[in-house]
Amino acid sequence: MWDAIVNRQDGFLNFTPKLAAAMRETVVAAVGAGGNGVVLDHLVRIGFEQFILVDPDVVEDTNLNRLPFTAAEIGRSKVSVWEHFLKSVNPACQVKAHQHAICRYDGPWLTDLLARANLAFLGTTDLEANLVASRVCARLGLRMIVGPASSGAYVVSTFLHDNDITFEKVADYGTEHLKLTDIDYPSLVAKFQTLSFYPGRKRKLYPQVREDMLAGRLPARSCKIFVSLTNCAMAFEAVKNVAVMNDLPLEGTAIVAMPVFHIFDPYSGCAYYYHILNREIGIPDWLTGEVRWHSYAGD
């Protein structure tokens, strides 16, 4: 089945048989299998075959607007449904599914689990799980791909964990010196919610909805269109990372590395980069490949 899955993409720039083979051998870990978990659907269909899944939740009716599940699966654990789904696409998939809510005490357990992975996807909207998983990835030097599925756009970046660029630093938590068990997680809610508000996102939400989301009174908004855009971005970022990690040629593109996000706004049709630490917007020139950077003083 794997040969048939990768057959039709052979011929696109960079999608060589060597890259396909490298993707097949790459172990990907998805921490969070909700909206951002949709990246798994893209990954299995481009040739990834080895997965580690962590998510505490069961399938709910509100998940069916974006996950490739059916009403018959409501009430079952998300990771077990994902395991069944992945194997229904490619029976040769190897899936390690863990229905588990990551908390501040899970550093050692998660370290042992993610030590087996080559690439991680951070896809949970739980602040504590996000911080714990991101710190474990940083300590392991495990490349971590992020992209808020509630963004209303195509948004993606990779934490390479070089130059001391970590999730905690980008989020301006000020918690790097603290043990995971000593962090005051509730005090970080506002910064955590604001982190995904890239330039332009604010206008895509009605004011009261935005205020309720930032205050934690309302779950993140999710629409299949935008979830799929972000998960496509994350999957393509995974392809690029696999090429670089395996010393394979990467033509016509490059990894988008933190503290820079790559953003495509489907409302306006604009594509740009955002340097979250310098608060600069980069406008790419399609003809020359150059990026013009401008200071951004907006919200």
Secondary structure, DSSP 8 states (H G I E B T S, - for coil): -HHHHHHTTTTSTT--HHHHHHHHH-EEEEE--SSGGGHHHHHHHHT--EEEEE---B--GGGGGTSS--GGGTTSBHHHHHHHHHHHH-TT-EEEEE-----TT-HHHHHHHHTT-SEEEE----HHHHHHHHHHHHHHT--EEE--TTSSSEEEEEE---TT--HHHHTT---TTS-GGG--GGGGHHHHHHHT--TTSGGGS-HHHHHHHHTTSS-----HHHHHHHHHHHHHHHHHHHHHHTT----S----BTTEEEEEETTTTEEEEEETTTTEEEEE-TTT--EEEEE----
